[in-house]
Amino acid sequence: MSRTSRTALPRRRSRHAAPAAGAVLLAAALTACGGGSDAGANGKGEMKQKPAMAVSVNLTGDQVKAGEPVTVTVAEGKLAQVKVTDGKGGELPGRIAADGRTWTSERNASPGTDYKVEAQNTDSRSANTQFKTSAADKVNKVSINIPKGSTVGVAMPVSLVFDNPVKNKAEVEKQLKVTASDNAEGSWGWFKDYSGKDRVDWRPKEYWKSGTDVKVEMNLNGVDSGQGGGLFARDYNTEFKIGKDRRIEVSLDTKKLTVTEGGQVVDTIPVSAGTPGGQKASWSGKMVLMAKEGTIRMDSQTVGLGDSYDKMVDYSMRLTWSGMYAHAAPWNSANFGSANTSSGCVGMSDAHAKSFYGQVQVGDPFEVVGKGSKGNAELGNGYGEWNLSWDEWKAKSALGGGTQNG
């Protein structure tokens, strides 16, 4: 059960000066009109003591189920101040209702947490109580694509992948906020990640502006994911900066890769992309450079292409989860700039790959145009949101989309 302490109003100590004769007469007249009073034989009445302040909380006990707001109600009078803190000193923000009778937290109580409630009314009386929430049956967690303090390219979305299903998408999305220093307009969008898990991304309407500072707040502690998902047991946050406005385009027709910075061409590289007409063709459309992975082993069997290849590959830059990369491909040098004969990746010479790898940053837009592709990759197979129109992207928000700063 909850434990409530009540603090009564202390007796007031009065200082009396010698009354004037008129005051004595007035006092006598009031007593006579009263027709009897609580005054004793000495004619002095006792001041009535106001009742002690009492509050109640909607969550009471030692094993309260979390995942809902805390409501504090005063028995009599009006609340002036309420403070609800957890065992680590963290405070639940909240508001007092217009009638002064209740206070409700803006966020839910989190699982496995001790809470202390301290309330004060407009008569400066106070009351305290406490409760404890039980541990969650299942806890949901978030994986964030951008580490804190990173500098990324102008196409990089904020991408959150959840360990468990998220049925309450609107409720979760309400707790997500993106703040950009240039007030960039953007929207969240929900879909399935390549892994099959629920995912929500935030992209600006247009590519980010170079130099923009971005802050992401995920106030999820205590939020219920819905059936099969469980509660979140912590908040998440990250912040990052937008680097150079660098863009890459690969033409399947000319077999050339072009790099621009600030709208100016800074490099042109002969390449050989995927073989047209089958599963070895390259994906086309707007992609994002996901990661610079360096030297990695590439095995065709892991991407459903049989025993076509199994080799160590240098200067590897990931474009999709399914295995499309830009990388060094010295074994295919005869075809650079003249024929697309790879197994789907964009290959180039060692020298060009080394130079290109040194220039680019994670988050740079990477667009493949021309004939002979196998179409756009699925939305969750990398960062495919830039292939959608702004209206199509906003339609994927659980809240209607099109928000300023989250």
Stockholm file with secondary structure:
# STOCKHOLM 1.0

chainA/1-406         MSRTSRTALPRRRSRHAAPAAGAVLLAAALTACGGGSDAGANGKGEMKQKPAMAVSVNLTGDQVKAGEPVTVTVAEGKLAQVKVTDGKGGELPGRIAADGRTWTSERNASPGTDYKVEAQNTDSRSANTQFKTSAADKVNKVSINIPKGSTVGVAMPVSLVFDNPVKNKAEVEKQLKVTASDNAEGSWGWFKDYSGKDRVDWRPKEYWKSGTDVKVEMNLNGVDSGQGGGLFARDYNTEFKIGKDRRIEVSLDTKKLTVTEGGQVVDTIPVSAGTPGGQKASWSGKMVLMAKEGTIRMDSQTVGLGDSYDKMVDYSMRLTWSGMYAHAAPWNSANFGSANTSSGCVGMSDAHAKSFYGQVQVGDPFEVVGKGSKGNAELGNGYGEWNLSWDEWKAKSALGGGTQNG
#=GR chainA/1-406 SS CCCCEECCCCCCCCCCCCCCHHHHHHHHHHHHHHTSCSCCTTSCCCCCCCCCCCEEESSCSSSBCCSSEEEEEESSSCEEEEEEEETTSCEECEEECTTSSEEEEEEECCTTCEEEEEEEETTSCEEEEEEEBCCCSSEECEEESSCTTEEECTTCCEEEEESSCCSCHHHHHTTEEEEETTCCEEEEEEEECTTSSEEEEEEESSCCCTTCEEEEEECCTTCBCCTTTCEECSCEEEEEEECCCEEEEEETTTTEEEEEETTEEEEEEECBCBCSSSTTSCCBEEEECCEEEEEEEEEGGGGTCTTSCEEEEEEEEECCTTSCEEEECGGGGGGTTTCCCBSSSEEECHHHHHHHHHHCCTTCEEEEESSSCCCBCCTTTTTCGGGSCHHHHHTTCTTCCCEECC
#=GC SS_cons         CCCCEECCCCCCCCCCCCCCHHHHHHHHHHHHHHTSCSCCTTSCCCCCCCCCCCEEESSCSSSBCCSSEEEEEESSSCEEEEEEEETTSCEECEEECTTSSEEEEEEECCTTCEEEEEEEETTSCEEEEEEEBCCCSSEECEEESSCTTEEECTTCCEEEEESSCCSCHHHHHTTEEEEETTCCEEEEEEEECTTSSEEEEEEESSCCCTTCEEEEEECCTTCBCCTTTCEECSCEEEEEEECCCEEEEEETTTTEEEEEETTEEEEEEECBCBCSSSTTSCCBEEEECCEEEEEEEEEGGGGTCTTSCEEEEEEEEECCTTSCEEEECGGGGGGTTTCCCBSSSEEECHHHHHHHHHHCCTTCEEEEESSSCCCBCCTTTTTCGGGSCHHHHHTTCTTCCCEECC
//
